[in-house]
């Protein structure tokens, strides 16, 4: 590699490493081209700030991102949190929160991986 390319490569590495923490923590994009907050893991859309503020006030966002439920299922979880965990009345925000949760964390259409179909089984000799 000639000296000019080495210098250009060094400048690029320096430029990338000089980004501020805010620039690095804004968001990441997952395979589906959906922007995801790099701090919480929540999908970023118009109701992201509302959901982040309401849900992460009491628990980690991982409790949201690792679950999936229908709109009715999320509503039941909210009612349980209100009844047994001290969650406040969400008022008009409840509809927006349910919209967000059912859209981004609704029932999964497919499992963790597709089933294996072409397996060449073999038997171990004893």
The first five atom37 places (N, CA, C, CB, O) and aatype in JSON, in Angstrom:
{
  "aatype": [20, 20, 20, 20, 20, 20, 20, 20, 20, 20, 20, 20, 20, 20, 20, 20, 20, 20, 20, 20, 20, 20, 20, 20, 20, 20, 20, 20, 20, 20, 20, 20, 20, 20, 20, 20, 20, 20, 20, 20, 20, 20, 20, 20, 20, 20, 20, 20, 20, 20, 20, 20, 20, 20, 20, 20, 20, 20, 20, 20, 20, 20, 20, 20, 20, 20, 20, 20, 20, 20, 20, 20, 20, 20, 20, 20, 20, 20, 20, 20, 20, 20, 20, 20, 20, 20, 20, 20, 20, 20, 20, 20, 20, 20, 20, 20, 20, 20, 20, 20, 20, 20, 20, 20, 20, 20, 20, 20, 20, 20, 20, 20, 20, 20, 20, 20, 20, 20, 20, 20, 20, 20, 20, 20, 20, 20],
  "atom_mask": [
    [1, 1, 1, 1, 1],
    [1, 1, 1, 1, 1],
    [1, 1, 1, 1, 1],
    [1, 1, 1, 1, 1],
    [1, 1, 1, 1, 1],
    [1, 1, 1, 1, 1],
    [1, 1, 1, 1, 1],
    [1, 1, 1, 1, 1],
    [1, 1, 1, 1, 1],
    [1, 1, 1, 1, 1],
    [1, 1, 1, 1, 1],
    [1, 1, 1, 1, 1],
    [1, 1, 1, 1, 1],
    [1, 1, 1, 1, 1],
    [1, 1, 1, 1, 1],
    [1, 1, 1, 1, 1],
    [1, 1, 1, 1, 1],
    [1, 1, 1, 1, 1],
    [1, 1, 1, 1, 1],
    [1, 1, 1, 1, 1],
    [1, 1, 1, 1, 1],
    [1, 1, 1, 1, 1],
    [1, 1, 1, 1, 1],
    [1, 1, 1, 1, 1],
    [1, 1, 1, 1, 1],
    [1, 1, 1, 1, 1],
    [1, 1, 1, 1, 1],
    [1, 1, 1, 1, 1],
    [1, 1, 1, 1, 1],
    [1, 1, 1, 1, 1],
    [1, 1, 1, 1, 1],
    [1, 1, 1, 1, 1],
    [1, 1, 1, 1, 1],
    [1, 1, 1, 1, 1],
    [1, 1, 1, 1, 1],
    [1, 1, 1, 1, 1],
    [1, 1, 1, 1, 1],
    [1, 1, 1, 1, 1],
    [1, 1, 1, 1, 1],
    [1, 1, 1, 1, 1],
    [1, 1, 1, 1, 1],
    [1, 1, 1, 1, 1],
    [1, 1, 1, 1, 1],
    [1, 1, 1, 1, 1],
    [1, 1, 1, 1, 1],
    [1, 1, 1, 1, 1],
    [1, 1, 1, 1, 1],
    [1, 1, 1, 1, 1],
    [1, 1, 1, 1, 1],
    [1, 1, 1, 1, 1],
    [1, 1, 1, 1, 1],
    [1, 1, 1, 1, 1],
    [1, 1, 1, 1, 1],
    [1, 1, 1, 1, 1],
    [1, 1, 1, 1, 1],
    [1, 1, 1, 1, 1],
    [1, 1, 1, 1, 1],
    [1, 1, 1, 1, 1],
    [1, 1, 1, 1, 1],
    [1, 1, 1, 1, 1],
    [1, 1, 1, 1, 1],
    [1, 1, 1, 1, 1],
    [1, 1, 1, 1, 1],
    [1, 1, 1, 1, 1],
    [1, 1, 1, 1, 1],
    [1, 1, 1, 1, 1],
    [1, 1, 1, 1, 1],
    [1, 1, 1, 1, 1],
    [1, 1, 1, 1, 1],
    [1, 1, 1, 1, 1],
    [1, 1, 1, 1, 1],
    [1, 1, 1, 1, 1],
    [1, 1, 1, 1, 1],
    [1, 1, 1, 1, 1],
    [1, 1, 1, 1, 1],
    [1, 1, 1, 1, 1],
    [1, 1, 1, 1, 1],
    [1, 1, 1, 1, 1],
    [1, 1, 1, 1, 1],
    [1, 1, 1, 1, 1],
    [1, 1, 1, 1, 1],
    [1, 1, 1, 1, 1],
    [1, 1, 1, 1, 1],
    [1, 1, 1, 1, 1],
    [1, 1, 1, 1, 1],
    [1, 1, 1, 1, 1],
    [1, 1, 1, 1, 1],
    [1, 1, 1, 1, 1],
    [1, 1, 1, 1, 1],
    [1, 1, 1, 1, 1],
    [1, 1, 1, 1, 1],
    [1, 1, 1, 1, 1],
    [1, 1, 1, 1, 1],
    [1, 1, 1, 1, 1],
    [1, 1, 1, 1, 1],
    [1, 1, 1, 1, 1],
    [1, 1, 1, 1, 1],
    [1, 1, 1, 1, 1],
    [1, 1, 1, 1, 1],
    [1, 1, 1, 1, 1],
    [1, 1, 1, 1, 1],
    [1, 1, 1, 1, 1],
    [1, 1, 1, 1, 1],
    [1, 1, 1, 1, 1],
    [1, 1, 1, 1, 1],
    [1, 1, 1, 1, 1],
    [1, 1, 1, 1, 1],
    [1, 1, 1, 1, 1],
    [1, 1, 1, 1, 1],
    [1, 1, 1, 1, 1],
    [1, 1, 1, 1, 1],
    [1, 1, 1, 1, 1],
    [1, 1, 1, 1, 1],
    [1, 1, 1, 1, 1],
    [1, 1, 1, 1, 1],
    [1, 1, 1, 1, 1],
    [1, 1, 1, 1, 1],
    [1, 1, 1, 1, 1],
    [1, 1, 1, 1, 1],
    [1, 1, 1, 1, 1],
    [1, 1, 1, 1, 1],
    [1, 1, 1, 1, 1],
    [1, 1, 1, 1, 1],
    [1, 1, 1, 1, 1],
    [1, 1, 1, 1, 1],
    [1, 1, 1, 1, 1]
  ],
  "atom_positions": [
    [[0.86, -1.17, 0.0], [0.0, 0.0, 0.0], [0.9, 1.23, 0.0], [-0.98, 0.0, 1.24], [1.85, 1.32, 0.79]],
    [[0.61, 2.18, -0.89], [1.48, 3.35, -0.95], [1.16, 4.32, 0.19], [1.34, 4.05, -2.3], [0.14, 4.19, 0.87]],
    [[2.05, 5.3, 0.37], [1.95, 6.23, 1.49], [0.65, 7.04, 1.45], [3.14, 7.17, 1.48], [0.06, 7.29, 2.5]],
    [[0.18, 7.44, 0.25], [-1.05, 8.21, 0.14], [-2.27, 7.45, 0.63], [-1.27, 8.63, -1.29], [-3.12, 8.01, 1.33]],
    [[-2.35, 6.17, 0.26], [-3.48, 5.36, 0.73], [-3.42, 5.13, 2.23], [-3.5, 4.01, 0.0], [-4.45, 5.14, 2.9]],
    [[-2.22, 4.93, 2.76], [-2.07, 4.74, 4.21], [-2.53, 5.98, 4.96], [-0.6, 4.43, 4.56], [-3.21, 5.87, 5.98]],
    [[-2.17, 7.16, 4.45], [-2.58, 8.4, 5.11], [-4.09, 8.58, 5.03], [-1.86, 9.61, 4.47], [-4.71, 8.99, 6.01]],
    [[-4.68, 8.29, 3.87], [-6.13, 8.41, 3.72], [-6.85, 7.46, 4.66], [-6.54, 8.13, 2.26], [-7.83, 7.84, 5.3]],
    [[-6.35, 6.24, 4.74], [-6.94, 5.25, 5.64], [-6.85, 5.72, 7.1], [-6.24, 3.9, 5.47], [-7.8, 5.57, 7.86]],
    [[-5.71, 6.29, 7.48], [-5.52, 6.81, 8.84], [-6.46, 7.94, 9.15], [-4.09, 7.27, 9.03], [-7.01, 8.01, 10.25]],
    [[-6.66, 8.84, 8.19], [-7.57, 9.97, 8.38], [-9.0, 9.47, 8.56], [-7.48, 10.95, 7.19], [-9.74, 9.99, 9.4]],
    [[-9.4, 8.47, 7.76], [-10.75, 7.92, 7.88], [-10.97, 7.28, 9.25], [-11.01, 6.89, 6.78], [-12.02, 7.47, 9.86]],
    [[-9.99, 6.53, 9.71], [-10.12, 5.9, 11.04], [-10.21, 6.97, 12.12], [-8.92, 4.96, 11.32], [-11.01, 6.84, 13.04]],
    [[-9.41, 8.01, 12.03], [-9.44, 9.1, 13.0], [-10.8, 9.8, 12.98], [-8.33, 10.11, 12.72], [-11.34, 10.12, 14.03]],
    [[-11.35, 10.03, 11.79], [-12.64, 10.7, 11.68], [-13.75, 9.88, 12.32], [-12.98, 10.97, 10.21], [-14.61, 10.42, 13.02]],
    [[-13.74, 8.58, 12.09], [-14.75, 7.71, 12.68], [-14.6, 7.65, 14.19], [-14.66, 6.29, 12.08], [-15.6, 7.67, 14.91]],
    [[-13.37, 7.58, 14.67], [-13.15, 7.45, 16.11], [-13.41, 8.74, 16.86], [-11.74, 6.99, 16.38], [-13.53, 8.73, 18.08]],
    [[-13.51, 9.87, 16.16], [-13.74, 11.15, 16.81], [-15.22, 11.51, 16.94], [-13.03, 12.24, 16.05], [-15.55, 12.6, 17.41]],
    [[-16.11, 10.62, 16.53], [-17.53, 10.9, 16.67], [-17.88, 11.02, 18.15], [-18.39, 9.8, 15.99], [-17.29, 10.34, 18.99]],
    [[-18.82, 11.88, 18.45], [-19.24, 12.04, 19.83], [-20.11, 10.87, 20.25], [-19.98, 13.36, 20.03], [-20.62, 10.13, 19.42]],
    [[-20.28, 10.72, 21.54], [-21.12, 9.65, 22.08], [-22.54, 9.78, 21.57], [-21.1, 9.66, 23.62], [-23.19, 8.78, 21.27]],
    [[-23.03, 11.01, 21.46], [-24.4, 11.23, 20.97], [-24.54, 10.74, 19.54], [-24.77, 12.71, 21.07], [-25.56, 10.16, 19.18]],
    [[-23.53, 10.98, 18.71], [-23.6, 10.52, 17.33], [-23.61, 9.0, 17.27], [-22.42, 11.07, 16.53], [-24.29, 8.43, 16.41]],
    [[-22.88, 8.35, 18.14], [-22.81, 6.9, 18.12], [-24.06, 6.25, 18.71], [-21.59, 6.43, 18.87], [-24.4, 5.13, 18.32]],
    [[-24.75, 6.92, 19.63], [-25.88, 6.32, 20.34], [-27.24, 6.74, 19.8], [-25.81, 6.66, 21.77], [-28.25, 6.47, 20.45]],
    [[-27.3, 7.37, 18.66], [-28.6, 7.82, 18.18], [-29.48, 6.66, 17.77], [-28.44, 8.77, 17.02], [-30.56, 6.49, 18.33]],
    [[-29.06, 5.89, 16.82], [-29.87, 4.75, 16.4], [-29.03, 3.82, 15.54], [-31.12, 5.22, 15.63], [-27.98, 4.19, 15.02]],
    [[-29.54, 2.61, 15.41], [-28.94, 1.64, 14.5], [-30.05, 1.13, 13.61], [-28.25, 0.47, 15.28], [-31.23, 1.31, 13.93]],
    [[-29.72, 0.52, 12.5], [-30.73, 0.01, 11.59], [-30.56, -1.5, 11.51], [-30.61, 0.67, 10.18], [-29.47, -2.0, 11.25]],
    [[-31.66, -2.22, 11.73], [-31.61, -3.67, 11.65], [-31.98, -4.12, 10.25], [-32.55, -4.29, 12.69], [-32.3, -3.29, 9.4]],
    [[-31.93, -5.43, 10.01], [-32.11, -5.98, 8.67], [-33.36, -5.48, 7.97], [-32.15, -7.46, 8.74], [-33.34, -5.26, 6.76]],
    [[-34.43, -5.29, 8.7], [-35.69, -4.9, 8.07], [-35.74, -3.4, 7.75], [-36.84, -5.27, 8.96], [-36.8, -2.89, 7.38]],
    [[-34.64, -2.72, 7.9], [-34.55, -1.29, 7.62], [-35.37, -0.47, 8.61], [-35.01, -0.99, 6.21], [-35.79, 0.64, 8.28]],
    [[-35.59, -0.99, 9.79], [-36.29, -0.29, 10.83], [-35.27, 0.34, 11.76], [-37.25, -1.23, 11.6], [-34.36, -0.34, 12.23]],
    [[-35.42, 1.62, 12.04], [-34.5, 2.3, 12.95], [-34.8, 1.85, 14.38], [-34.62, 3.85, 12.82], [-35.95, 1.83, 14.81]],
    [[-33.73, 1.5, 15.09], [-33.85, 1.03, 16.46], [-32.94, 1.87, 17.34], [-33.49, -0.49, 16.58], [-31.78, 2.11, 17.0]],
    [[-33.46, 2.33, 18.47], [-32.67, 3.1, 19.41], [-31.57, 2.22, 19.99], [-33.56, 3.68, 20.54], [-31.86, 1.14, 20.5]],
    [[-30.32, 2.66, 19.9], [-29.2, 1.83, 20.34], [-29.11, 1.72, 21.86], [-27.91, 2.38, 19.8], [-28.43, 0.83, 22.36]],
    [[-29.77, 2.59, 22.59], [-29.73, 2.52, 24.05], [-30.8, 1.57, 24.58], [-29.92, 3.92, 24.66], [-30.51, 0.71, 25.41]],
    [[-32.04, 1.72, 24.1], [-33.14, 0.92, 24.63], [-33.44, -0.32, 23.79], [-34.38, 1.76, 24.72], [-33.95, -1.31, 24.32]],
    [[-33.14, -0.27, 22.51], [-33.5, -1.36, 21.61], [-34.9, -1.24, 21.07], [-33.35, -2.67, 22.31], [-35.36, -2.1, 20.32]],
    [[-35.6, -0.17, 21.43], [-36.97, 0.05, 20.95], [-36.95, 0.61, 19.53], [-37.72, 1.01, 21.9], [-36.06, 1.38, 19.16]],
    [[-37.95, 0.22, 18.74], [-38.1, 0.73, 17.39], [-38.43, 2.22, 17.46], [-39.21, -0.05, 16.62], [-39.24, 2.65, 18.29]],
    [[-37.8, 2.99, 16.6], [-38.02, 4.44, 16.58], [-39.12, 4.77, 15.57], [-36.71, 5.2, 16.25], [-39.0, 4.47, 14.38]],
    [[-40.17, 5.38, 16.07], [-41.22, 5.93, 15.22], [-41.83, 7.12, 15.94], [-42.32, 4.86, 14.87], [-41.26, 7.59, 16.93]],
    [[-42.97, 7.61, 15.48], [-43.54, 8.83, 16.07], [-43.93, 8.67, 17.53], [-44.76, 9.26, 15.27], [-43.99, 9.66, 18.26]],
    [[-44.2, 7.45, 17.99], [-44.59, 7.24, 19.4], [-43.46, 6.67, 20.25], [-45.77, 6.31, 19.46], [-43.68, 6.29, 21.41]],
    [[-42.27, 6.6, 19.7], [-41.13, 6.04, 20.42], [-40.87, 6.75, 21.74], [-39.88, 6.1, 19.55], [-40.73, 6.1, 22.78]],
    [[-40.8, 8.08, 21.72], [-40.5, 8.85, 22.93], [-41.56, 8.62, 24.01], [-40.39, 10.35, 22.61], [-41.23, 8.5, 25.2]],
    [[-42.81, 8.57, 23.61], [-43.9, 8.32, 24.56], [-43.74, 6.96, 25.22], [-45.26, 8.42, 23.85], [-43.82, 6.85, 26.44]],
    [[-43.52, 5.93, 24.41], [-43.38, 4.57, 24.94], [-42.14, 4.47, 25.81], [-43.32, 3.55, 23.8], [-42.18, 3.88, 26.89]],
    [[-41.04, 5.04, 25.35], [-39.81, 5.0, 26.14], [-40.04, 5.67, 27.5], [-38.65, 5.7, 25.39], [-39.64, 5.13, 28.54]],
    [[-40.67, 6.82, 27.5], [-40.91, 7.55, 28.74], [-41.83, 6.81, 29.7], [-41.49, 8.89, 28.44], [-41.56, 6.77, 30.91]],
    [[-42.91, 6.24, 29.19], [-43.88, 5.56, 30.04], [-43.38, 4.2, 30.51], [-45.19, 5.4, 29.31], [-43.49, 3.86, 31.69]],
    [[-42.83, 3.41, 29.59], [-42.47, 2.03, 29.93], [-41.16, 1.91, 30.7], [-42.37, 1.2, 28.67], [-41.06, 1.11, 31.63]],
    [[-40.17, 2.69, 30.32], [-38.88, 2.55, 30.98], [-38.79, 3.35, 32.27], [-37.77, 2.96, 30.05], [-37.74, 3.36, 32.92]],
    [[-39.86, 4.01, 32.64], [-39.89, 4.69, 33.93], [-39.86, 3.67, 35.06], [-41.14, 5.6, 34.05], [-39.39, 3.97, 36.16]],
    [[-40.36, 2.47, 34.8], [-40.44, 1.43, 35.84], [-39.59, 0.2, 35.56], [-41.87, 1.0, 36.02], [-39.16, -0.47, 36.49]],
    [[-39.35, -0.11, 34.3], [-38.61, -1.33, 33.98], [-37.78, -1.15, 32.72], [-39.57, -2.52, 33.82], [-37.94, -0.18, 31.98]],
    [[-36.91, -2.08, 32.5], [-36.03, -2.06, 31.33], [-36.84, -2.21, 30.05], [-34.97, -3.18, 31.43], [-37.89, -2.86, 30.04]],
    [[-36.36, -1.6, 28.99], [-37.0, -1.74, 27.68], [-36.92, -3.18, 27.19], [-36.36, -0.8, 26.66], [-37.68, -3.58, 26.32]],
    [[-36.0, -3.97, 27.74], [-35.89, -5.37, 27.35], [-37.18, -6.14, 27.65], [-34.7, -6.03, 28.06], [-37.5, -7.1, 26.96]],
    [[-37.91, -5.72, 28.68], [-39.19, -6.38, 28.97], [-40.19, -6.15, 27.84], [-39.77, -5.86, 30.29], [-41.11, -6.95, 27.66]],
    [[-40.01, -5.08, 27.09], [-40.87, -4.83, 25.94], [-40.33, -5.6, 24.74], [-40.96, -3.32, 25.62], [-41.06, -6.35, 24.09]],
    [[-39.04, -5.41, 24.44], [-38.48, -5.95, 23.21], [-38.41, -7.47, 23.18], [-37.11, -5.39, 23.0], [-38.41, -8.06, 22.1]],
    [[-38.35, -8.11, 24.33], [-38.27, -9.57, 24.32], [-39.64, -10.23, 24.28], [-37.51, -10.05, 25.54], [-39.73, -11.46, 24.18]],
    [[-40.69, -9.45, 24.36], [-42.04, -9.98, 24.34], [-42.75, -9.64, 23.04], [-42.84, -9.45, 25.53], [-42.35, -8.74, 22.3]],
    [[-43.8, -10.37, 22.79], [-44.69, -10.05, 21.68], [-46.09, -10.45, 22.09], [-44.25, -10.78, 20.35], [-46.3, -11.46, 22.76]],
    [[-47.04, -9.65, 21.67], [-48.43, -9.93, 22.02], [-49.34, -9.18, 21.05], [-48.74, -9.53, 23.5], [-48.92, -8.23, 20.39]],
    [[-50.57, -9.63, 20.99], [-51.57, -8.9, 20.22], [-51.91, -7.62, 20.98], [-52.86, -9.78, 19.99], [-51.45, -7.41, 22.11]],
    [[-52.69, -6.77, 20.36], [-53.12, -5.54, 21.03], [-53.84, -5.89, 22.34], [-54.06, -4.71, 20.11], [-53.63, -5.24, 23.37]],
    [[-54.68, -6.91, 22.29], [-55.41, -7.33, 23.49], [-54.44, -7.86, 24.55], [-56.45, -8.41, 23.14], [-54.62, -7.6, 25.74]],
    [[-53.43, -8.58, 24.11], [-52.43, -9.09, 25.05], [-51.66, -7.98, 25.73], [-51.47, -10.01, 24.33], [-51.43, -8.04, 26.94]],
    [[-51.25, -6.96, 24.97], [-50.55, -5.83, 25.57], [-51.48, -5.07, 26.52], [-50.02, -4.87, 24.47], [-51.05, -4.6, 27.57]],
    [[-52.75, -4.97, 26.15], [-53.71, -4.29, 27.04], [-53.86, -5.05, 28.35], [-55.09, -4.13, 26.34], [-53.93, -4.45, 29.42]],
    [[-53.91, -6.38, 28.27], [-53.99, -7.18, 29.49], [-52.76, -6.99, 30.37], [-54.15, -8.67, 29.13], [-52.87, -6.93, 31.6]],
    [[-51.58, -6.89, 29.74], [-50.36, -6.65, 30.52], [-50.41, -5.29, 31.21], [-49.12, -6.73, 29.62], [-49.99, -5.15, 32.35]],
    [[-50.93, -4.27, 30.49], [-51.06, -2.95, 31.08], [-52.02, -3.0, 32.26], [-51.55, -1.92, 30.03], [-51.74, -2.43, 33.32]],
    [[-53.17, -3.69, 32.09], [-54.14, -3.8, 33.19], [-53.52, -4.51, 34.4], [-55.39, -4.57, 32.73], [-53.75, -4.11, 35.54]],
    [[-52.73, -5.56, 34.15], [-52.05, -6.26, 35.25], [-51.08, -5.32, 35.96], [-51.29, -7.51, 34.72], [-51.02, -5.28, 37.19]],
    [[-50.31, -4.54, 35.18], [-49.36, -3.6, 35.78], [-50.1, -2.53, 36.59], [-48.48, -2.94, 34.69], [-49.62, -2.11, 37.64]],
    [[-51.26, -2.09, 36.1], [-52.04, -1.09, 36.83], [-52.64, -1.69, 38.09], [-53.15, -0.53, 35.94], [-52.65, -1.05, 39.14]],
    [[-53.13, -2.91, 38.0], [-53.77, -3.55, 39.14], [-52.76, -3.98, 40.21], [-54.57, -4.76, 38.67], [-52.99, -3.76, 41.4]],
    [[-51.65, -4.6, 39.78], [-50.75, -5.24, 40.74], [-49.39, -4.56, 40.92], [-50.52, -6.63, 40.33], [-48.71, -4.8, 41.91]],
    [[-49.0, -3.72, 39.99], [-47.64, -3.16, 40.03], [-47.6, -1.65, 40.22], [-46.92, -3.52, 38.78], [-46.51, -1.06, 40.27]],
    [[-48.75, -1.02, 40.33], [-48.77, 0.42, 40.6], [-48.63, 1.32, 39.38], [-47.7, 0.76, 41.55], [-48.31, 2.5, 39.51]],
    [[-48.87, 0.77, 38.18], [-48.82, 1.61, 36.99], [-49.97, 2.6, 37.02], [-48.87, 0.76, 35.69], [-51.1, 2.24, 37.34]],
    [[-49.68, 3.85, 36.69], [-50.66, 4.92, 36.68], [-51.6, 4.79, 35.48], [-49.96, 6.27, 36.67], [-51.35, 4.0, 34.57]],
    [[-52.67, 5.56, 35.5], [-53.6, 5.62, 34.38], [-52.89, 6.31, 33.22], [-54.94, 6.38, 34.77], [-52.38, 7.42, 33.38]],
    [[-52.86, 5.68, 32.08], [-52.15, 6.23, 30.91], [-52.99, 7.23, 30.14], [-51.74, 5.1, 29.99], [-52.47, 7.93, 29.26]],
    [[-54.28, 7.32, 30.46], [-55.15, 8.3, 29.81], [-55.19, 8.13, 28.31], [-54.69, 9.7, 30.15], [-55.27, 7.01, 27.8]],
    [[-55.15, 9.26, 27.59], [-55.2, 9.25, 26.13], [-53.98, 8.57, 25.51], [-55.32, 10.67, 25.61], [-54.03, 8.1, 24.38]],
    [[-52.89, 8.53, 26.26], [-51.66, 7.92, 25.74], [-51.78, 6.4, 25.58], [-50.51, 8.24, 26.66], [-51.01, 5.8, 24.83]],
    [[-52.73, 5.8, 26.28], [-52.84, 4.34, 26.21], [-53.09, 3.85, 24.79], [-53.96, 3.86, 27.12], [-52.51, 2.85, 24.37]],
    [[-53.92, 4.54, 24.06], [-54.22, 4.14, 22.67], [-52.95, 4.21, 21.82], [-55.32, 5.05, 22.06], [-52.69, 3.3, 21.03]],
    [[-52.17, 5.27, 21.98], [-50.93, 5.43, 21.22], [-49.9, 4.37, 21.6], [-50.35, 6.83, 21.43], [-49.19, 3.84, 20.74]],
    [[-49.82, 4.07, 22.88], [-48.89, 3.05, 23.36], [-49.29, 1.68, 22.82], [-48.84, 3.02, 24.91], [-48.43, 0.92, 22.37]],
    [[-50.57, 1.36, 22.87], [-51.05, 0.09, 22.32], [-50.82, 0.01, 20.82], [-52.53, -0.11, 22.64], [-50.48, -1.05, 20.3]],
    [[-51.02, 1.12, 20.11], [-50.74, 1.15, 18.67], [-49.27, 0.79, 18.42], [-51.05, 2.56, 18.07], [-48.97, -0.05, 17.57]],
    [[-48.38, 1.42, 19.16], [-46.94, 1.19, 19.0], [-46.57, -0.26, 19.33], [-46.16, 2.15, 19.9], [-45.89, -0.92, 18.55]],
    [[-47.02, -0.74, 20.49], [-46.65, -2.09, 20.92], [-47.19, -3.16, 19.98], [-47.15, -2.34, 22.33], [-46.48, -4.1, 19.64]],
    [[-48.44, -3.02, 19.56], [-49.02, -4.05, 18.69], [-48.41, -4.0, 17.29], [-50.54, -3.87, 18.59], [-48.33, -5.03, 16.62]],
    [[-47.98, -2.83, 16.85], [-47.35, -2.71, 15.54], [-45.94, -3.3, 15.54], [-47.3, -1.25, 15.11], [-45.6, -4.1, 14.67]],
    [[-45.13, -2.91, 16.51], [-43.72, -3.3, 16.51], [-43.42, -4.57, 17.3], [-42.9, -2.19, 17.05], [-42.41, -5.23, 17.05]],
    [[-44.27, -4.9, 18.24], [-44.03, -6.08, 19.09], [-45.26, -6.96, 19.15], [-43.61, -5.65, 20.51], [-45.62, -7.5, 20.2]],
    [[-45.91, -7.09, 18.0], [-47.08, -7.95, 17.87], [-46.66, -9.41, 17.79], [-47.89, -7.57, 16.65], [-45.48, -9.73, 17.86]],
    [[-47.64, -10.29, 17.64], [-47.33, -11.72, 17.55], [-46.35, -11.99, 16.41], [-48.61, -12.54, 17.35], [-46.46, -11.42, 15.32]],
    [[-45.42, -12.86, 16.67], [-44.43, -13.22, 15.65], [-45.05, -14.23, 14.69], [-43.13, -13.79, 16.29], [-45.7, -15.19, 15.11]],
    [[-44.83, -14.0, 13.41], [-45.39, -14.89, 12.41], [-44.57, -16.15, 12.24], [-45.5, -14.18, 11.09], [-45.05, -17.16, 11.72]],
    [[-43.33, -16.08, 12.67], [-42.46, -17.23, 12.46], [-41.56, -17.38, 13.68], [-41.61, -17.07, 11.17], [-41.29, -16.41, 14.39]],
    [[-41.13, -18.57, 13.91], [-40.3, -18.86, 15.07], [-38.89, -18.34, 14.94], [-40.26, -20.33, 15.32], [-38.58, -17.55, 14.05]],
    [[-38.05, -18.8, 15.82], [-36.67, -18.34, 15.89], [-35.9, -18.67, 14.62], [-35.99, -18.96, 17.08], [-35.08, -17.87, 14.17]],
    [[-36.13, -19.81, 14.07], [-35.49, -20.19, 12.82], [-36.44, -21.1, 12.06], [-34.13, -20.9, 13.06], [-37.34, -21.69, 12.65]],
    [[-36.24, -21.22, 10.77], [-37.08, -22.11, 9.99], [-36.69, -23.55, 10.3], [-36.96, -21.82, 8.47], [-35.52, -23.84, 10.54]],
    [[-37.66, -24.46, 10.29], [-37.37, -25.85, 10.59], [-36.41, -26.45, 9.56], [-38.66, -26.67, 10.64], [-36.42, -26.08, 8.38]],
    [[-35.59, -27.37, 10.02], [-34.71, -28.09, 9.12], [-35.54, -29.05, 8.28], [-33.59, -28.84, 9.9], [-36.38, -29.77, 8.82]],
    [[-35.32, -29.07, 6.99], [-36.13, -29.93, 6.12], [-35.31, -31.03, 5.47], [-36.79, -29.09, 5.05], [-35.79, -32.16, 5.33]],
    [[-34.12, -30.74, 5.07], [-33.29, -31.75, 4.4], [-32.15, -32.14, 5.33], [-32.73, -31.22, 3.03], [-31.09, -31.53, 5.34]],
    [[-32.4, -33.18, 6.11], [-31.41, -33.63, 7.08], [-30.89, -35.0, 6.64], [-32.02, -33.7, 8.51], [-31.66, -35.93, 6.41]],
    [[-29.62, -35.09, 6.53], [-28.99, -36.35, 6.16], [-28.54, -37.03, 7.46], [-27.77, -36.12, 5.17], [-27.4, -36.87, 7.9]],
    [[-29.46, -37.79, 8.06], [-29.16, -38.43, 9.34], [-28.18, -39.57, 9.16], [-30.44, -38.94, 10.0], [-28.15, -40.23, 8.12]],
    [[-27.4, -39.79, 10.16], [-26.51, -40.94, 10.17], [-26.47, -41.51, 11.58], [-25.08, -40.55, 9.68], [-26.76, -40.8, 12.55]],
    [[-26.13, -42.75, 11.71], [-26.11, -43.43, 12.98], [-24.69, -43.66, 13.43], [-26.85, -44.75, 12.91], [-23.82, -44.05, 12.65]],
    [[-24.45, -43.42, 14.71], [-23.14, -43.65, 15.27], [-22.94, -45.15, 15.55], [-22.95, -42.82, 16.57], [-23.85, -45.83, 16.02]],
    [[-21.77, -45.62, 15.26], [-21.43, -47.01, 15.54], [-21.09, -47.14, 17.02], [-20.23, -47.5, 14.65], [-20.46, -46.25, 17.59]],
    [[-21.5, -48.22, 17.64], [-21.16, -48.44, 19.05], [-19.84, -49.13, 19.2], [-22.23, -49.24, 19.74], [-19.4, -49.39, 20.32]]
  ]
}
